[in-house]
Amino acid sequence: MIDRGPHPIEPWQLRETELPLNKLAQAESLFALSNGHIGLRGNLDEGEPYAIPGTYLNSFYEERPLPYAEAGYGYPEEGQTLVDVTNGKLIRLLVDDSPFDVRYGELHSHERCLDFRSGILQRKVDWTSPAGKRVRVRSRRLVSLTQRAVAAIEYFVEVDQPVRLVIQSELVANETQPSLSDDPRVAAVLENPLKAVSQDSDAEEVVLVHRTCSSEQLMAAGMTHQVECPARTEQDVDVREDWARNTIITELEPGQTLRVVKFLAYGWSSLRSETAISDQVSAALAGAQFSGWDGLVEQQRAYLDDFWDAADVEVEGNPELQQAVRFALFHVLQAGARAERRAIPSKGLTGAGYDGHTFWDTEGFVLPTLTFTMPQAAADALRWRHSILGLAKERAAVLGLNGAAFPWRTIRGQECSGYWPAGTAAFHINADIAAAVGRYHLATGDDAFIKDCGLELLVETARLWMSLGHHDRHGKWHLPGVTGPDEYSAVADDNVFTNLMAARNLKLAASFATRFPDQARKLGVNTEEEARWRDAAAAVHIPYDEELGVHPQSEGFTDYAEWDFEEYRGKYPLMMHAPYFELYRKQVVKQADLMLAMYWCGDEFTPEQKARNVDYYERITVRDSSLSACVQAVTAAEVGHLDLAYDYAYEAALIDLLDLHHNTGDGLHMASLAGAWSALVGGFGGLRERDSGLCFNPALPAGLSRLAFSVRWRGVRLRVEITQDEATYSVHDGPDASLTVAHVGEPIEVTADKPVTRPLVKRQPLLDRPTQPTGREPMSAIGNTTSVHHPDS
């Protein structure tokens, strides 16, 4: 049984029953609130103690130079780092003359609870000051999903004896950032990234405006308050360049309570004026006050009710996995809900890990989940990609290529990876974007999106592949010198995943160009170019080792020397203990690569090939990437290793709740959290999207008695309920709603008044359950769960 710390297993919330001072960074990430535009780490209201203070605005960054020991042509010169902007979470409390600090006095109880249905973080504290004055503090915090620029805090102080209270509600810019690790995945530390521009205040509100020095972006933060108190209060506002403070003073008698509601608003722009940004924030504060705290709470609940109606995943048989998958979906929603044509970072807005950059994780893992649960958020993310298309075309030109070369890691759109084998050479990101375009259109039928931006994304990525690939003398089409998803095998020839995804990209581009000829001609596409795309896709070379009966991850991979896993027992991640050149020339896999190809391009492999490939690659995959377990869950389930798939699904879902990669403190792993949905819905639900529609081949592991989930498809919400013996399909969008799906190859029509039930087809594995490298076996989902049922809360 894994030690979960102070987190009871409850189906609809994450509750912390005591304050883990030794795990503050992880807790701050777990209890982070966001709407995709604003992100607030789960710091304590009074600000201290803290591990990493964090208030973020999506895509608000500062530039910094990227130093190189040796310069090289095409190396990016500037990096981009997410900025910790003005902190408005701070509400400091003095009880008589003692600062409320949980490290002093006596802490009788401390509890925090993040409710996935209300979107509110609640805190309850019972504390006695060093001078013996006892107070009970309650707070509720939200980042609005309906009012994009707004966050709010409700703060109560209750006393049992006469006491003087002083509350200092603050806005603070340029907080000191700790340096916690030498891990390269941790963010660069920026000192004083914000330069004061202006301060505006009156008795009602304060707005501070700052600018970044190098990227020259403007941001504004504002606050206003509502105070309710049975006793006389006095307020004083003090404003400086980097901070503002509203001080509230009162004297309470036993049984009396002070209530303060703090409304926050944020805005930023690289184009608009100081006045415009400041006015935007003031308007947002006015809107928040108009709604009031209760109105914001009601709006939040209504928004989440609609989300869960089409996104919830019900798991019976493992209460811990049930809690984890809802935690995962809630944070994925927070990452993308109101991003609105901004990037979705790999950590969301829960921390500045990876400098706040966006990778291929977004299109590869987050967007599939959003496409089927909240499709508009997926469309917005793809529109962001289209907004940086010009920069991607410039990058391709620098590299001597046609079309668009999208950045491996970025915030604004420029390439920020200084390590080109894992960055520049990982061209598969372009095909991942194209696949996300195709998936979104399949799921929604949104032709306007294709005409507006989707087709251009497909065309320019297709043009990149044509300038990267070539036909050999036998007519086969190759992509040499690329890096696939596995970053332990860089600059390889004919990576299977990349080749298959590039071919898919080319076929999609040709198909949509034919379907939308007017838009295609505007982009300069003619029938000859379409034909070249189809020819290359049809002739793509897919390496295969006839002797072993498996697909090499890339050409010659199965001939590499074997990795000595015993020598590196316990030395993970390997990139921190072994030189990359040694990893590149051995058979060791960081993350699912060939198995991802089998998941996304499953029609290109026979069932026997899938079984042998899983058996081969399970033995050499070390999962040093958080992107791996969810993919391995899906492929293991497909070939019949349901218990192994169960273990991987458990790992993907619990990655942050159990801090399995020991870096949750820098922010949550959005791709793995989204991948938990894929592991359950794609793995055990057997969901695959095809041109013909949705296809299902369900099967449950022995540890689960029931799995139910909903997906959005062409405007209809389809519900799938799976037991050990059968699956039931139903729709719930009105009496005329209907949908045709495939169950194990059988087309079935589902209507609102006629659910359809079909028996499951038992999966028989062709091979025995494979082993994993020494010490890299997944945790047992059955061995680490509990049968205790906690009441719905």
N, C-alpha and C positions, 0 to 999 in steps of 0.2 A: 504494500500500500504506500503510495507516494505521499509525502508530507505536503499537504495543501496549504499549510499556514492557517491564518485566521479567516478562511473563506468557506463558510458552510455551503453545502450543495443545495441550491434552490433554483427552481426552473426559470424564473423570470427576473432574477436580479443577481448582482454580485455584491455581497456584503462582507465587510471587514469588521470583525468583532473586537479587535484590539489594534493599536497603532504599531506597525512593525518598523521601528526606527532603523533597524539594520537593513531594511528592504524598501526604503523610501522611494528610490528611483523607479523600481518596478511598480509600486503602488501608484505613483504619479502618472505612469503610462496607462495602467489599467483603468483608473478613474478619470481619464481625460475626457473632456467634452468637446464636440466640434460639430460644425454643420457643413464642412467642406470649404468654408470661407474663413471662419474664425476657429482657432483651436486653443483651448485652455488645458494645460496639464493639470492633473489632480493634486496641485499643491494645497496645503492647508490654508484656510482663510487668512490667518494671521501672518502667513508668509514664511514662518520659521517654526521648526527646522525644515530644511528642504534639501533635496539632492540636486535637482536641476530645475530652476525656475523656467517656466515656458508659457509664453503667449504668442501665438503665431497667426499670421495672415497668409493665406494661400498665395504663393508665388511672389511674396515680398522678400527680397533677398539683397545681399550685398555681394559685390564682386571682390575677388582676391586673386593675386597672381598665382599661377601654377609653376613652381620652380622645377627645372630639370637638370640632372647632372650633365646631360648632353642634349643639345637641341636637335630637333629633327623636323623635316618638312611635314607640314600638316598637323603638328602637335597643337592642341588647344592651349592658348596662352592665359586665359582667364577662367577661374573657377567661380562658382556661385554657391552661396551658403545662406540657408534660411535664417532670418533674423528673429531673435527674441524681441518682440516689440513691446510697447508700453504695457506694463502689467496693471490691470484694473481689478484683479481678484482680491487685492489686499484690503482686509478689514482688521486692523489691529485693535485690541481691547486692553484697557487698563482697569483693573479692579482695585479701587482706591488708588494706591500708587504702585501696584504690582502688575507688570505686564503679563498678560495671559500667554503662557508658554508651557506646553505640555511637559517640557523637560524639568520644570521647577514645580514646587509645591507638591500636591498629591493629585494624581490622575485616577479618579475612581472608575471611570468608564470612558471608552472612546469607540464610536461605531460610525462607519460610513457605509452607504448603500447606493449603488447605481442601479436604477430601475430601468429595464429595457423597454417597458411599455409606456412609461411617462417621459423618459429622456431626462430625468432629474437626478442629480447627485445630492443625497441628503447626508447630513452629518449631525451626530448627537454627542455632546461631551459633558461630563460631570467632573468638575475640577475645583480644588480648594487651593487658594493662593498661599504662598509662604507665610502670609500674615493671618491665615485662618479664615478668610472670606470665601464662602462656597458659592459657586455660580453654575448654572446649567445653560449651555450654549447649544442652540440648534441653528442649522443653516440649510438652505436649499439653493442649488445652483443649476442654471441651465444655459445652454447656447441655443438660441431659437432656430428651429428648422423652418419657420414660416416668415420670420423677419430676419433676413440674411445678415444684417449688420449688427444684430443685437445679442447681448448676453445679459443675464440678470442674476442677482443674488438676494435671497431673503434671509435675514439674520436676526435671531432672537437671543436675548439674554434675560434669564429669569433668576431672581434672588430670593433667599429665605431670611435675610437679615438686612438691616440698613447698610447701604453701600453706595459709594460714588462710582459711577461708570464713565469712562472716557473712551469713545470710539473714534479711531482715526481711519477714515476711508480714503484710500490713496490711488493715484496713478503714478507709476514710477517707470521711467525709461532707463535704459543702459544698466540693467542689473548685472551684477558680477556673475560670470558663467564659470562653473568649476570645470576642470579638466579631469575626467574620471578614468581615462583608459588610453593605452597606446594602440588599441585596436583600430585599424584603418577604416573600419565601418562607422566609427564614432565621428560626430561632426567636428569641423574645425571650430576653434574658439575665437570669436570675434570680440575685441575690446572696444567698447563705446561706439557701436556701429551707427548710432543715431545722433544727428546734429539738430539742435533745437532751432525751430523756425519761428514759431509764434505761440502765444498763450492767450486764451480768451476765457474769461470767467465772470460770473455774477453770483448772486445769492442762490441761483437755481442750478446752474450747471458749469462745468469746466471742460474745455477742449484744448488739448495739447497737440501741436503739429510738429512733426520731425521729418527730416530728410536723411536718406543714406548718402554717404560721402561719395562713393564711386559709382554705384548704379543710379544715383540721383532719382530715387523714388520718394514720393511724398506719402506720409501716412498721418492719420489723425486718430486720436483716442479721446473719448468723452465720457463723462459720468454725471449723473444726477441722482437725487435721493428722495425717498419718501420716509418720513419718520413718524412713528406712532408711539406715544409714551403717556402713561397716566400722570407723570410728574412733569414739572417744568424742565425744559431743555434749552440749551444755548448752542448755536452753531457758529463756526468760524471757518472761512475758506482762505487757504494760503496757497499761492501758486508761484512756482519757480520754473526755470527752463526745463529741467528734467523730472520734475515731480509736482504733484498737486495734492493737497490734503484738505478734506472736509472733516473738521473735528466736531463731534457731538458730545455734549456733556449733560449729565443728569444725575439725580440722586433718587434711588429707588428704596421703597419700603418693602418689608417681607411680603412675598406673594405677587409682587408687581413684575411686569415684563416690558422690556424695551424691544420694539420691532423696527428694523431698518431695511428698506428695500433699496438696493443699489442697481440702477440701470446703466449698462455700458453699451457703447457703440464704437465701431471701428470702420475706417475706410482708408483706401489707398489708391494711388494711381501714379503712373509714370508720365502721364500726359496732362492731366487736369491741374488747374491752378490751386494754390493754397486756399483761397477763398472758397472755391468749389468743394474741396475736400472737407473743409471745416463746416460748411453749410450742410453737406451730406450727413455728417455725423450728428449735427444738431437736429436735423430732420428725423434721423433714426431714433434719437433719444425721445423726441416728441411722440413718435409713433409708439414707442415702448410704453411711455407714460399713459398714452391714450388707452392702450390695451390693459395696462396695469398688470401686476404680478399674476393675478388670477386669470386674466385673459390670455397671457402668454402660456400659462400652464394648460389651459383648455385647448389652445391652438396646437401645442406640442402633442398632447394626447391624441387629438383628432388626426394629426399627420401620421403618428406612429400606428394608430389603429388601422389606417388605410395601408400602410406599409406591411404590417404583420399579416394582414388579411391575404396578401399575395406572396408573402415571403417566408412565412414561418415554416420551420422544420420540426416535426414532432418525433421524438425518439423515445421508445419504451424499451426498458431493459438495462439502461445505463443512465441514471440521473445525472452523473457528472458530464457525460457527453451531451446530454440535453441542455444543461446550463451553458456548456462551452460553445455549442453551435449558435445559440441565441446571442451570447456575448459576441461571438465572431460577426454575426450578421448585423448586430447593432453598430459595431465599430466600422464595418464596411459601409453601412448606410451613412454614418457620420462623415466618412471620408469623401463620399461622392455626392451627397444629397444636394448641396448648394454650391458645389465647385464652379458650376456655370462657366464653362469654357476656360477653365484653368486646369492645370495638371492635377492628377491625383498622386501625391507622393507615396513612396514605398512604405513610409511610416504614417501615412495620413498626416494629420496635424496633432499627433500625440507626442512627438518628440522630434529632435533635429538629427536623429541618426541618418547616416548617408548624406549629411548636409541638407536634408530635406529634398533630395533629388527624386525625380521620376525615372523609372527604368521600363523595360519591357514587361515588368510585373503587372503594370496597369492593364494593358491589352491582353496579356496572357492569362491572368488569373482573376483580377478584380472585375474587369468588364464582362466576362461570361456570367458571373453571379449577378451583376447589376442588370445585364440585358434581360435576364429572365425574372428579375424581381422588381427592378425600377428602371425600365428601359430609357427614360428620358435622361437620367444621369449618365448612362452609357453614351447616348448621343452627344451630350455636352462634352464629355471627355474626348470623343473623336473630333468634335468641332475644334477643340483646343489643338489637336494634332494638325488639323487643317490650317489653323491660324499661324503655325510655325513652319508651314510647308516651304515658304520662301527661304527661310534659314536652312532647311534641309536640302534644298536644291543648291544653295550656295556651298554647303558642306560637300555635296557630291561633286561639284565642279572643282573644288580644292583637291579632292581625291582623284580627279581625272575621270569621273564617272558621269553618266547621264542620269536623269531623273532626280530622285530625292534620297538622301542618306540621312535618316533620322538619327538624332543623338542617342548614344547609349545611356547617358545619364545627364539630366539637365533640370533646370527650373524654368528658364525663360525660352529655351529653344536652341541655345548654342551648346555644342558638345563640351562637356566638363570632365570627361574621363581622360586623365593623363597617361593611362596605361593602355596603349592601343591594341595589344593582342586580345584583351578581354573587352575592350570598348569598341574601337573603330571596326575591328574585324568581325564583330558580332552583328553582321548585317541582317541576321534573321529578324531583328526588331521590325524591319520594314514589312516583312511578310506577316508578322504577328499583328501589326496594325491593319493590314489588308484583311486578314482573317476576321478581325473584330468588326470591320465594316460589313463583310459578308454575313456574319452571324447576326448583327443588329438588323440588317435588312430582312434576313430570313424570319426573324422573330417578330418583326413589326410590319413588314411590307411598306415601309416608309420610303416611297419613291422620291418624295421631295428632298429628303436627306441625301439620296444618291445624286440627284441633279445639282444640289447646292454645293456639296463638298465630297461626298463619298466616292464618286467616279474619279475625281481628280486625284484623290489619295491612291486609288487603285492604279491609275494610269502612271503616275510618277514613280510609284514603287515598282511597277512592272518594268519601266524603262531602266531603273537601276539594275535589276536582275539581268537584263539583256546586255548591259555593258560590263557586268561582272562575269557572266558565264560565257562559255564557248562550246562549239561542236567539235568533237575530235574527228579523226580521219574515218572513223566508222559511223559517224553520224550521231553518236551519243553526246548529250549536253551535260557539261560539268561546271561545278562551282569550286575552284581550287582556292586554298588559302583563306578559309573563313573559320570563325569560332562559333560553335553551336551553343546551346544552353549550358552544356557542361564546361565550366571555366577551367577545369583541370586538363582540358584537351584543346589547346588554342592553335589557331592558324593551321587547320587541317584541311585535307582535300575531300570534297564530296561528303560533307557531314549529312547524314541521312535526313535528320530533321530539317536542316536548312534547305536541302534540295527538294524535299517533298513540299515544304511550305512555300518555297519560291515557285514551284510548278503550280501550286494551288493559287498563288497570287496572280500568276500569268493567266490562268484559265478564268479566274474571276474578272480580271480586267477585260479580257476579250469578250466574255459573256455580257458584261454590263455595257461595254462599248457598242455591242450589237443591239442591245436592248434599248439604249438611249443614244441613238446615232447623232442627234442634233448636238447634244452636249459633248459627245466624243469628237465631233468635227471641230468644235470650238477649241478643244484641247489639242488639236493637230493630229488626232488619231485617224488613220485611214485603214482600209481593209487589208492592205499589205502588212502594216504593223500588227494588226490583230492576228494575221496568219502566222507571222514570225513568233508571236507569243504562244500560239497554240502548238506550233512545231517544237519549240523549245520544251514546253511542258510535256509533250508526248514523248520526247526523246531523253528526258532527264535520267541520269545514271543513278541507280540505287545500288550501292555495294552490297554484296551478299557472300558470305563465307560458306561455300558448298560443303567443305569438310566438316565444319562445326555445326552447320545447319542453323546459323544465326546471322543477323545483320551486323556487320561491324558498325560501330557508332559513326565512324568515318573510314575512308579508304585506308586499309592496312591496320586498323586499330587492333584487331584480334591477333596480329602478329607482334605487337609490342611486348616487351618484357613484363612479367607479372609484378605487381606491387607487393612489397613485403609488409603485410598488415601486422604481423607479430612485432616487427621492429618499432612500429608506430602505435602500438597499443596505448590507448589513453592520450595520445598526442593529437588532439583535434581542437579546432579545424586544422587540417594538414597544411594549409597555406601559411599558418603561423609557425610551422615547425620544419618545413621542407622547401627548398627552392623551387620556383615554378618550373624551371627547365626540366627538373627531375620529374615533376608531376606530368608534364606535357608528353614525356616519352615512355610512360608506363601505363599499364591497364589499371587505372583507378579513376573513378567517376565521382565528381563532386555532387552532382544532382541529376535527377532523371532527365535524360536527353533522348536516347533512342526510345525509351518508354513513353516519353511525351509525344514523339512522332506517332507511336501506335495509338495513343489516345486521340490526338487531333486528326490524324489521317488514317483512321482504322481500316478503311476500305482497301488500303494498299498492302495489307498483310493478311495472310491466312490464319485461321485459329491455331494451327500447328506452329507457325512461325512466331505468333505472339507468345505461346506457351514456352517455346525454347528461348526466346529473347528475354522474357521475364526471368527464367531460370538462370540465364547467363549473367545478366546485368545486376540482378539482386546481389550476387556474390561479390561484386566489385564496387558497389555504390555506397559511399560513406555518409551521404546526407549532410555535408557541411553547409548546405544551403537550406534555408527555410522553405524553398520552393519545391522541395523534393517529395516529402512524405505524402502530400495530397495526390500527386501524380502516381506514385507507387501504389497508393490505395486503389485508385481507379483501375490500373492495369492488373494488379493482383486479383481484384474482384472479377474482372472480365475473364481471366483464365481459370477461375474456380478456386483460388486460394482466399476464400472469404474471411477466414480468421486472421490471416496476415493483413488483408485489406482493412479489417476492423482495427487492428493495432495501428496501422498507418493513419487511418482516419482519426483515431483517438489522439495520436501525436500531433497531427496538423491542427486540430481544434484546440488542444491544450498547450500549444507552444508558448503562449504568453502567460496564461494563468499559472503554469508551472515553471516559467522562465527556462525552458529547455535549452535555449541557445545562449543563455547567460548574458543577453544584451537587450532584454525587454525594457530596461531602464532608459534606453535611448529612444524608445518608441515601439509601438506594436508592429507586428509583421503582417501588414495588410494582405499580402498575397497568400500567406498560409491561412489566414483567417477566412479569406474568400475561398481558398482551396478546400477548407473544411466542408463548405457547401458542396463543392464539386465532388469531394470524396463520398459524401452520402448520396447526393442526387445522381451524380454520374457513375459512381461506383456501385452502390447497392440499388439505386433506382434504375441504373442502366440507361440514363438519358443520353441520347445523341441527337443532334439536329442534323437533318438531311434536307436536300432540296425538296423531297416529297413531304417533309413535315417532321413532327416529333416522333422519335422512336424510343421504346422502352424495352428493357430486358431485365426485370427486377430479380433480386435474390438477396436474402438477408443472412448474415453470419449467425452462428448459434447463439451469440450473446445478446441479440436483439429480437424482441418479440413483435415489434411493430415500428414502421417508419412511414410518416406521412409528410407530404410537402406540396406546395403549390408553385406553379410557374405561370408567367404571363406569356401568351403566344397569340399574336394577331388580334390583340384587344380582348382576348378571353382569358379568364383565370381558370386554369386546369388544376384540379386537386387529384393527387395520386396517393392512395393508401395501400401499404404493403404489409402483409403478415408473412409468416413462414410458408403459407400454402397458396396464397392468392393475392391478386392486386385488383383494386377497384379504382376506376377512373370516373371523375365527375366534374362538371363545370358549374360555376355559380355567378353568372352574369345576366340573369334575367331569363324569361321563358323562351326567348328565341335564340339564345346562345347555343352554339354547337361547335364541335371540333372533331376532326378525324385524326387519329394517331395510330401508331403501330405498336402492338404488343407482341414481342417475340416474332416479328415479321407479319403478324396478322393485322390488317387494317380494321379498326373499330371506330364507329361513330358514337360520340358521347354528346348527349344533350342535357339541358338543365333538369329535365324531368325523368331522364333515363340513364342513370349511372351504369357502367358496364364493369362486370367482374370477370376476371379470367384466372385460371390456375397458373402458378409459376412453373417454369421449366428448370428442373434441378441442374445446376452446373457441376459437371464432373471434371476435375482437373486432369489434364493429360500427364502431368508430371507431379512428383512429390513436392511438398512445400520446400522452397529453396532456403538456403542459409544466407546470412549476411556476413560482412567482414567482422573480424574479431572485435567484440565490444560495441558494434554498431547495430545490434538488433533493435527493432522498435520495442517500446514498452508494451507490455501486455495490457490490452484494454480490459480484459476480464479480470486479470490479477490485480489491477489498480482501481477497480471501481467498487462501489458499495451498493447494497440492495436497499439501503434506508431510503424511504420515500419522504420527501419534505413537502409539506402542504403548499399549494399554490398561493403565492403572496402578491 
